[in-house]
Amino acid sequence: MVNWARFTPVDFEYDFERDELGSHKVTFEEAVECFFSGFEIRRNKSYKDRYQLLGRTVGGRRLKVIFQLKPGDIVRIITGWPI
């Protein structure tokens, strides 16, 4: 079980060729910023190996980011959208 209150990602992965974030007008940088501000984590109901992060960018934009946590605290960002 991950202690999200103390979690610090080591690195991030993203499939820039598919660019799911771009289709929702969210940048990769904005999605990453949400991991370093106050956030809430929920399990993803559809996929057992994915999580939902509800957070804010540095500019204050509220986002939901769907991600997988890989070994070594590497975060694979799948998609995200404004909330």
Buried (B, 14 or more C-beta within 10 A) or exposed (E): EEEEEEEEBEEBEBEEEEBBBEEBEBEBEBBBBBBEEEBEBEEBEEEEEBBBBBBBBEEEBEBBBBBBBEEEEEBBBBBBBEE
